Amino acid sequence: MINLLKKTLFTVLFVGIAAGLVFTDAMAGNPYAPYKGKTLVVNFPAHPHFDAVMKVIPKFTKETGIKVEVDQLQYLAMRQKQSLELTKPRGDYDLLAYVVFSKADYVAADQIEPLARFFMNPKLADPNYDPEDLITGYVQNIGEVGGKKGYLPGPTSALYGIPFGSETSVLGYRKDIFEKHNLKVPETYDELLETTCKIKQLEPGMAGLTSRGASGHQTSHAYLLHLAPLGGRVYDDQWNPIINNEAGIKAGETLKKILECGPEGGTSFGFAEMKNAFLQGKAAMFLDSTVIAGEVNNPEKSKIVGKVGWALHPKGVRRGSQTGGFGIAIPKNAQNKEAAFLLMQWLTSKRVDKMIALEGGNPSRFSTHADPDVNAKFPHMAVFGEALKYADPDWRPIISTWGEVNKELGTTLSKAMTGQISVKEALDEVAKRARAIQEKAGYYTWQ
């Protein structure tokens, strides 16, 4: 009886100690322990950044015991799938990537979680996360909602997503061509235009600056790329269209000049065509998204390996490079929100941001752009980091009416690029149409 009692007491004591160890592990030493064995389902786009992420995600499972299943889709298919998933009472996705345009739609429909409550939870929030290190323009453009204009930071704004796979604009140039003709790398828009047209004269068969120019979204994107640094905006703070003011017209004339001195057929170029013109050696300069950097030195895609230098987006009346790309958010109908937050935090931490960058992904942190290991492998990262100091979160509106206005801008301005109407006529028409669209949506209720 005594031996049986001893055995029972030993068993109780052992189980109690084991339970205490589990409790300590979960509550103090290992925040991932309560979620060990769970499977998170995430939705990512087929995109170079997320291809790099796929190489790193197995480390999360190894470190935490939390499994991750990735549904990686082409962008349009991803957006359609999300539109369906987010309306379900219980969704299949615990974490999703979204393109910047979607943040306003998802927040307005109450389909993604505000992140404050997760960052306030000491059991979940890593005190070493260092949110100040996240690239400011990316956070404002991709993550914040409810402040100035409804989509910018301010006293009333809140964070709904973390930048992940974000992009800015930089100037790529052919070092060999610039050295051959003793050309100065353009620092201003005046120098950019002069050099663009000069190269076409100096180097037969080569254009100056490649650009998007196809009717619709592509022309609109190219125009807006120049509008912000040249001092323009689509609307003022009272939502009056000002796209046809002096700055707006100058941006339109600038794009037209770039297309005239660019590759043949530029007015039909989308991003793929304008990018390939640079990669195939048909243009000496590239001014658009940093996403091209992963292909410049890939001999399977590029004929200019080792020949490209990088510089800041040229200055007009100010510096104002674009911001865009993807962020990650937690759906309101997710089934494993706390574990999803831990994955989000892990993916965007300093340590893992560097790991993803070394695999060819787009960093979301200033420290990663300055990291010596990252720069040893990708020397352009230091320049990209400098460019991000000027990233403009308001280079284009992120509002529900923008899709309609953007379509009007891209199709009407395209007529000016092909000489059917003047830039001023095109922008006057866009401003008129934009006002009607805004009025219908109720933007002038308080005026």
N, C-alpha and C positions, 0 to 999 in steps of 0.2 A: 504493500500500500504506500509505504514511504517512497519507494523507488518510482512508483507510478505518479505520485504527487510531484516528485522532483522533475520527472520527465515532462509532466504537464506544465509545471511552472517554467521549465526551460523553453518549451515550445511557445508558450505565451510571450515569454521574454524575447525570444528570437524574432517572433512575428512582430512584436511591438517595436523592436529595434529596426527591423527591416522597413516597417511602415514609416517609422520616424526618418529613416534615411531617404525613403521615397519622398516624404513630405519636405524634408530639407532640400533635396535635389530639385523638387518642383518649385518650391517657394523662394529659395535663396540662390542656390548655385547654378541652376539650369532652367531658365524661363521657358525652354522648349519642351521640357519633360511632360507637362500635362497633355501635350498634343502629339506625343510620339506615337507612331503607327497610323496617324490620320493620313488621308490622301487629299491633297489640294488639287483642284482642277483650274488651270489658268488658260486664258485665251490671249495669244500673241499673234502679230502679223508676220507674214513672210517678208523679212526685211533684214538687211545686213547686221544691224545691231542685235536683233533678237536671235539671229543665227549664232552670234558670239555668246549670247546669254545661254543658249542651249548647251554650250560646252561647259558652263560653270554650274548650272543648276544641280547636277549630280552631287556636287560638294555640299549643297544645302542638306540634302537627304543624309549624306554621310555624317555631317556634323550634328544634325538635329533629330534624325529618325523620322522626320516628316516627309512623306512621299509627295512627289509633284508630277502630275499628268498634264502635259501641254497640248492644247488644241491650237496648232499653228496654221493660220489660213491666209490666203491672199487678202489684201486690205479690204476690197469691196465686199468679199464674202464674209470677212470678219465683222464688218459694220452691220451687215444684214443679219448675221447670226446673233449679234449682241442685241439688236433691236427686238428680236424675238425673245431671247433669254431674259432680258431685263423686265419684261412684262409678266413673267410667271410668278406665282406666289412663292415658289421655292426654285431658285435658279440652279443651274448646273455649274456655274463659274464662281469660284471663290475670289479670284483676282483677274482683272482684265486690263489690257492695254487699249488706249483710246487715242485717236488723233485729236489734235488740239481743237478742231472745230466742234467736236462732240461734247466738250465739257459743258457748254451752255445748254445743250439739249438734255443731257443726262441730269444735270442739276435741276433744271426747270421742271423735269418730270419726276424729281425725287427718286432717282434710280441709283445713285451712288452715295456712299457714306461720307459725311464730313469726318475729317481725320482727327479732330481735336481730342475726342474722348479716348482714342487709342494712345495718343502721345501724352495724355494726362494720367494714364494707368501705369503705376510704377512696376507692375508685374510684366508689362509688355514693352514699355519705352526704354530703349538703351540710352543711358545718360551720356554716352560717348558718341551719339549719333552725329552731333555737330550740324544742325540744320543751316547755320549761317554759311557753311561751306558749299551748300547747294547753289548752283548758278542762279543769281537773282532774277535775271530776265526770264529764264526758263520757268522758275517757280511761279512768277507773276503771270506769265503767258499761258502756261499749261495747267497750273494747279489752283490758282486763286479765282474765286467767284464772289460777286456781291458787293465789290467796292465801287470805285469810280467807274462810271459808264456801265456798271453791272458785271464787268468781266476783268477788272483791274484791281490792284490792291487798294486798300483804304481802311478807314476805321470800321466799316461795316462788312469787310470781306472775310471769307473763311477759306480754309484749305480743303480741297476735295481730292487732289491727286498729287503725285510726285513725278517730276520729269524723269523720263526713262526712254532713251532713244531719241533725244531732242537734237535739233540742228540749228545752226546759224549760217549766215552768209559770209564768205571770204573770197578774196581774189586769188586765183591760181594763175601763174604765168610761166611761159617757157623760158627758163634761164638761158638756154643756148641761143635762142632768137634775140633776147634782150642784150646778151653779151656781144653777139655778132654785130648788131647795129648800134651798140652803145646807147641803149635806151634806158631811161629812168623808170623804175617801177611807179606807176601812178599812185599818188597819195590823195589827189583831189579829183572831182568829177571833170573839171576842165582838162586836167592832164589825162584822164581816162579816155575822154572823147578824142583828144588830139592823137594819143598813141594808137587808139583803135583804128583810126582811119590811116595813120601813117604806115602801120604794119602792112596793110593791104597794098600799099605802093612799094614798100621796101622788099617785101617777100612774096614774089609771084606764086599764086596758087594757095596762099594762106590768108585767112581772114583775121581781123583784129580780135574782136571779142564775140564769143558765141553767146546766144541768148534764146530764151523761149520766145515764140511769136505766133503760135497757132491761135486761131480764133477761140474765144471762150476763156476758160480758167487759166490757160497758159499765158496769154497776153496780159490778163489781169495780174497774175503773179509777177511777171516781169516788170510791169509798170509800177506796182506797189513796192517792189524791191528798190526802186529809185526814188519813189515819192517821199518816203520818210527822211532819208538823208538830205534831200533837197528842200526840206522844210515843210512838206505838205502833210495833209491828213484827208481822210475821206469826209469826216464830219467834224464840226466844232463840238464843244461840250454841251450844246443845246440840241444836238442832232440835226443841225442845219448842214446840208451838203456843201462842202467847200472844195470839192475835188477839182472844180473848174476855175480856181483862183490862179494867181500868177505862178505859185509853186507847182500846182497841179499841171498846168500847161507846160511848164519847163520839164517836168518829169516825163510827160508824153513826148515832147520833142527830143528829149535825151534818148528814150527808147527807140524812136524812129531813126535817129542817127546811128545808134548801135546796130540796128538791123540792116541799115544801108551799107555799113562797113563790115558786116558780119558775114558768115558763110552763106553761100548761095542757097536759096530756099528757106531762109530763116523764118519767114512769116508763116511757115507750116510746121515749125519745130515745136515739139513738146519737150519735156525735160530729158527724155531718153535721147532724142535726136541732138539736142544742144550739147548734152554731155558727151555723146559719142563723137561729135565734131572735134571736141577738144582732145579726147582720148586717142583719136585716129590721126592727130596732127594737122587737122584742117583749120584750126584757130589757135592763136597764140595766147589767148586769155580766156578765163572762165570766171564768172561772177554769179554765184548761186550757192546752193546748199553744200555744207561740209560733207554730206554723205558720199560725195565723189571721191573723197580721200582714200577710201578703202580699195578703189579700183585703179588709181593712177599708177601704182607700181606693181600691178598684177599683169604679167606679160601675156596672159590669156585674154585680157580685155583692153590692154593699152599698148600703144606704140611709142609712148613718151616716158617709159620707165626711167627714172633717175634724172629727168630733165625739168621737173616742175618745182618752182618756188612758190611760197605762199605769203600773202600780205593782207593787211586789214581791208575791209570793205572801204572804198575811197570816201573821203569826206566831201559833203556838199556844204550847206550852211552849218551842218553838224554831222557827227557820226551817228549812224542808226542802222545797224545790221538787223537782219530778219531774225525772228524766233519761230520755231515750229516743231513739227515732229510729234512724238508720242509721249504720253504719261501713263501711269498705272493707278488704278483705283479699285476700291472694294465695292462690289454691287450691294445694294440694299437688301436683295433677296439671297445673298450668299449664305451658305450653310455653315461655314467655318471662318467667321470673320476675324476672330482673334489670331488664329493660326495664319490666316492670309496676311494680316498686318505684320506678323513676324517675318513672313517671307518678303513682303514689300520692304520692310526696314532692312533686312539682310541684303537684298539685291541692290539697294541704293546707299548702303553704308560705304565708308571710305575704302575699307579693305576690298570689298567686292566690286565697287566701281572701278578700282584699279585692275582687278582681275579681268573684268569684262573688257576694259580698254586694251589690255595686252592681247586679248583674243580678237581685237579689231572692232569693238563696239564704240558707241558714242558716249563719252563720259558726261556725267551730270554734275560733277563737282570741280570747283576751282583747283583743289589740291591735286586732282588726278592730272589735269592739264599741265601742272608744274612739276609733276613727279619725274625724277631723273630716269627711272627705269622705263617709264612710258615714253619719255622723250628720246631715250636711246634707241628704242624700237621704231617710234613714229616721231621724227623730228618736227613735224608740222604741228604737234599738239601745243607747243608753247605759243605759236602764233594764234592758234585757234582760241587758246585761253585768253590772250590779250584782246582778241576780237569780241569775246563774250562780255567784256566790261562795257561794251557799247550796245549790247543786244537790246532791241526795242520791243517790249511786250505789246505795244500798241501800233505796230506798223500796219495792221489791218484789223477791222472790227471783228469781234467774236460775239455776234448777236444772232437771234433767230431769223432776221430778215436778210442776213448777209448773203446767203446762197442766191437769192433772187437778184440782189443788187450786184453781186459779183458776176453773175451771168450777163447782166446788162452791160457792165463795164467791159468785160472781155470781148463780147461780140461787137459792141459799138466802137470801141477803141481800135479793134482790129481793122475796121474800115479806114481809119486814119493811117494805120501802119502800111496799108496797101495803096494809099493815095486817093481813095474814093471821096473822102471828106477831110477837112482840116482837123488837127488835134483839138482846137478850141470848140469846133462844132460838135465833135464827138463827146467831149467832156461836159459841154452845156446840156446835151441831151441826157447824159448819164445823171447829172445833178438833178435835172427835172424829174426823171424817172425815180431816182432815189428818194426824193422828197415825197412823191406820191406813195411809194412803198412804205416809208416811215410813217406817214400820216395815217394810212390804212391800219397800220399796226398799233397806233395809239401813242406814238412817240411825242406828239405835240399836245397831249391832253392838258398839260400844266402850263402851256404858254398862253 
